[in-house]
Amino acid sequence: MKNNTLQESNINLAALLLRVGLALVFIIGGTSKLSLLLGDATHDGMVANYMSTSGYINSIFQEYLFTGMLGQFITPSGFLTTLSTFELVSGIALLAGFLVKPLSLFYAFLLWTFVIALPTMTVPGFEIEAKTYTSPAIFVQIRDIALSGFMFVLFNLGAGSKSVDGRFIASPTQVNWDNLGLLLRLSLASSLIVGGFFGEFGKVGTFATPQWLLAITGLVLVFGSQRVLKIAAAITMGIMLWYMVYKLNFDNSVIKNLNDFKREFALFTAGAVLVLFGGGDKFTFTDFITRAKVTCKLYLIGVKN
């Protein structure tokens, strides 16, 4: 089995692309939330939106954070303002390439808390009066799971070109792209596959794209050989650009428009990295066939002996 390695110049470019895409997610998100939290007319509505049955913090997390011992120090308003400020500051740090490894590792795990904290109701046959999420949290938040995978890739690549960290920390001279490419393409594909197969359910994103196209593109990203995988990655970039145009509303402010498709910046840059460098050879369809042949051969040798 071929072992693909990424050399230093390509590592730096891949890291730069991922870093910028991820940084934009947090800069836009932090700016949008803070503009609402710090506005007298919008503050209460913003807090209520996050605390409601269709918000982003379920009852377990609300009780844990805002009652008992922690409740003496943490309020919903203070928590959201602090988190949003950190989101903005860390996004600027990522864009500048400062503290990239610790920030990417921190976010790789933090993004999963958004999945755990989402209030959902999926009990069959149960009448739901409150407005809430009726799809599994992992489907609703699949883009955050993809971002988590990107963060793990960035952690291994380092800060890349045009970074503050690069002035003090040497970039790796080579990395095993079979492993990181696998993680990157699986992370990117997850958003497309979930949208493709479950897009008719509530709050599952489809990027305003036919589900069959999402499903096929996602599966090709997972199992395709290098050439077809790059084509699928280019199609993914096109889907993200189309979605950004689709979501534009000239009646909204610039930051409101950007916030509507902030995660798609990271998905777009992940697609660009796959177009440039492929996704490795591990667990592609060809690799599965090769592994199956080797396993059968070893099994037959064992039977004969």
C-alpha positions in Angstrom: 0.0 0.0 0.0 1.4 3.4 -1.1 2.3 5.8 1.7 1.5 9.4 0.7 3.6 12.1 2.4 3.1 15.9 2.3 6.3 17.9 2.1 6.9 21.1 4.0 5.8 23.6 1.4 2.6 21.8 0.8 2.0 21.3 4.6 2.3 25.1 5.0 -0.2 25.8 2.2 -2.7 23.2 3.5 -2.4 24.6 7.0 -2.9 28.2 5.8 -6.0 27.3 3.9 -7.6 25.4 6.7 -6.5 28.0 9.3 -8.1 30.9 7.3 -11.3 29.0 6.7 -11.7 28.0 10.4 -10.7 31.5 11.6 -13.5 33.1 9.5 -16.1 30.8 11.2 -15.2 32.1 14.7 -14.5 35.7 13.7 -17.9 36.0 12.0 -19.7 34.0 14.7 -18.2 36.0 17.6 -18.8 39.3 16.0 -22.4 38.5 15.2 -23.2 37.2 18.7 -21.4 40.1 20.5 -23.2 42.7 18.3 -26.5 41.2 19.6 -25.5 40.6 23.2 -24.0 44.2 23.6 -27.0 45.9 22.0 -29.7 47.1 24.4 -32.5 46.2 22.0 -31.2 42.8 21.1 -29.6 41.5 24.2 -32.6 39.9 25.9 -33.7 38.3 22.7 -30.3 36.8 22.0 -30.1 35.2 25.5 -33.7 33.9 25.3 -32.9 32.4 21.9 -30.1 30.4 23.3 -32.0 29.3 26.4 -35.3 28.4 24.7 -36.5 24.9 23.8 -35.3 25.5 20.3 -32.1 27.1 21.4 -28.7 25.5 21.8 -28.4 24.7 25.5 -30.5 21.8 26.9 -31.9 21.6 30.4 -29.1 19.5 31.8 -26.4 22.0 30.8 -28.6 24.9 31.9 -29.0 23.4 35.4 -25.3 22.5 35.6 -24.1 25.9 34.5 -26.6 28.3 36.0 -27.9 26.7 39.2 -26.2 25.4 42.4 -22.6 26.3 43.1 -21.8 27.4 39.5 -24.9 29.5 39.4 -23.5 31.9 41.9 -20.8 32.9 39.5 -22.3 32.2 36.0 -25.3 33.8 34.4 -26.6 33.0 30.9 -25.8 36.5 29.8 -22.3 36.4 31.2 -21.7 32.9 29.9 -22.7 33.8 26.3 -20.8 37.1 26.3 -17.6 35.4 27.5 -18.0 32.5 25.1 -18.6 34.9 22.2 -15.7 37.1 23.1 -13.4 34.1 23.2 -14.8 33.0 19.9 -13.9 36.3 18.3 -10.5 36.6 19.9 -9.5 33.0 19.2 -10.7 33.5 15.6 -8.4 36.5 15.2 -5.6 34.5 16.7 -6.1 31.7 14.2 -6.2 34.1 11.3 -2.9 35.6 12.5 -1.5 32.1 13.1 -1.0 32.6 16.8 -1.3 29.7 19.3 -2.7 27.6 16.5 -1.9 24.1 18.0 -3.4 24.7 21.4 -6.4 26.5 20.0 -7.1 23.9 17.3 -6.9 21.1 19.9 -9.2 23.0 22.3 -11.7 23.6 19.6 -11.5 20.0 18.3 -13.1 18.9 21.6 -15.2 22.0 22.4 -17.1 21.6 19.1 -18.5 18.3 20.3 -20.1 20.0 23.4 -22.4 21.8 21.0 -23.7 18.4 19.9 -24.1 17.2 23.5 -25.8 20.4 24.7 -28.4 20.6 21.9 -32.0 20.1 23.2 -33.7 17.4 21.1 -36.8 15.2 21.2 -36.9 12.1 19.1 -39.2 9.8 21.1 -41.5 7.9 18.6 -45.2 8.6 18.9 -44.8 11.3 21.4 -46.7 14.6 20.8 -44.4 17.6 21.1 -46.0 20.8 22.0 -42.8 22.8 22.5 -40.8 24.0 19.5 -37.5 22.1 19.6 -35.2 19.9 17.5 -36.8 16.7 16.3 -33.7 15.2 14.5 -30.7 13.6 16.3 -28.3 16.3 17.6 -25.4 14.7 15.6 -27.4 15.3 12.4 -28.3 18.9 13.3 -24.8 19.8 14.3 -22.9 17.7 11.7 -21.1 20.8 10.3 -19.6 21.3 13.8 -18.4 17.7 13.8 -16.8 18.4 10.4 -15.1 21.4 11.9 -13.8 19.3 14.8 -12.2 17.0 12.3 -10.6 19.9 10.5 -9.2 21.2 13.8 -7.5 17.8 14.4 -5.9 18.0 10.9 -4.8 21.6 11.6 -3.3 20.5 14.9 -1.1 18.0 13.1 -0.1 20.4 10.3 0.7 23.3 12.5 0.2 27.0 11.8 1.5 27.0 8.2 2.5 29.9 6.1 2.1 33.6 7.0 1.7 32.8 10.7 3.1 34.3 14.0 3.8 30.8 15.2 5.9 30.1 12.1 8.4 32.7 13.2 9.2 30.7 16.3 8.1 27.1 15.7 9.4 25.1 12.7 6.9 23.4 10.5 7.1 19.7 10.2 9.2 18.6 7.2 6.7 16.0 6.2 3.5 14.4 7.4 1.7 11.2 6.5 -1.1 12.5 4.3 -2.8 9.1 4.1 -3.9 9.5 7.8 -4.7 13.3 7.8 -6.2 13.2 4.3 -8.5 10.4 5.5 -9.6 12.4 8.5 -10.1 15.5 6.3 -12.2 13.8 3.6 -14.3 11.9 6.1 -15.0 15.1 8.1 -16.0 17.0 4.9 -18.0 14.1 3.5 -20.0 13.7 6.8 -21.9 17.0 6.2 -22.8 16.0 2.6 -23.8 12.4 3.5 -26.0 13.4 6.4 -27.7 16.2 4.2 -28.0 13.7 1.3 -29.7 10.9 3.2 -31.5 12.8 6.0 -32.1 16.2 4.6 -35.9 15.9 4.7 -35.8 15.9 8.5 -36.0 19.0 10.7 -33.0 21.3 10.9 -30.7 19.0 8.8 -28.8 21.1 6.3 -28.9 20.4 2.6 -27.0 23.5 1.4 -30.0 24.3 -0.9 -28.7 21.5 -3.1 -30.4 18.3 -4.4 -30.0 15.5 -1.9 -28.9 13.0 -4.4 -26.0 15.2 -5.4 -24.9 15.6 -1.8 -25.1 11.9 -1.1 -23.1 10.9 -4.2 -20.5 13.6 -3.7 -20.1 12.6 0.0 -19.7 8.9 -0.8 -17.1 9.7 -3.5 -15.2 11.7 -1.0 -15.1 8.7 1.3 -14.4 5.9 -1.2 -13.2 7.5 -4.4 -9.7 7.2 -5.9 -7.5 10.3 -6.0 -8.7 11.6 -9.4 -12.5 11.2 -8.7 -12.0 12.4 -5.1 -10.5 15.6 -6.4 -13.5 16.1 -8.7 -15.9 15.5 -5.8 -13.9 18.0 -3.7 -14.2 20.6 -6.5 -18.0 19.9 -6.7 -18.1 20.4 -2.9 -16.4 23.8 -3.3 -19.0 24.7 -5.9 -21.9 23.6 -3.6 -20.5 25.9 -0.8 -20.2 28.9 -3.1 -23.7 28.3 -4.4 -25.1 28.1 -0.9 -23.4 31.4 0.0 -25.0 33.1 -3.0 -28.4 31.4 -2.2 -28.3 32.7 1.4 -27.5 36.3 0.5 -30.2 38.7 1.5 -29.5 42.4 0.7 -32.1 43.4 3.3 -29.8 42.1 6.0 -26.5 43.6 7.3 -23.2 42.3 6.1 -22.5 40.5 9.4 -25.9 38.9 9.4 -25.3 37.6 5.8 -21.9 36.3 6.7 -23.2 34.6 9.8 -25.8 32.7 7.8 -23.0 30.8 5.9 -19.9 31.1 8.2 -19.2 27.4 8.5 -19.3 27.0 4.7 -16.0 29.0 4.5 -14.3 26.2 6.4 -16.0 23.5 4.3 -14.9 25.4 1.1 -11.3 25.6 2.2 -11.3 21.9 3.2 -12.5 21.1 -0.3 -9.7 23.3 -1.7 -7.1 21.3 0.3 -8.4 18.0 -1.1 -8.4 19.4 -4.6 -4.8 20.4 -4.3 -3.4 17.4 -2.4 -6.0 14.6 -2.6 -7.2 12.7 0.4 -4.7 9.9 0.7 -5.3 6.2 -0.3 -6.5 4.7 3.0 -9.9 3.0 3.0 -10.8 4.1 -0.6 -12.7 1.5 -2.6 -9.4 0.5 -4.3 -7.7 0.1 -0.9 -10.7 -2.0 0.4 -10.2 -4.4 -2.6 -6.5 -4.6 -2.0 -7.0 -5.3 1.7 -9.6 -8.0 0.9 -7.3 -9.7 -1.5 -4.4 -9.7 1.0 -6.7 -11.0 3.8 -8.1 -13.8 1.5 -4.5 -14.8 0.5 -3.3 -15.0 4.1 -6.4 -16.9 5.0 -5.8 -19.5 2.2 -2.2 -19.8 3.2 -3.3 -20.4 6.8 -5.8 -23.1 5.7 -3.2 -24.9 3.6 -0.7 -24.9 6.5 
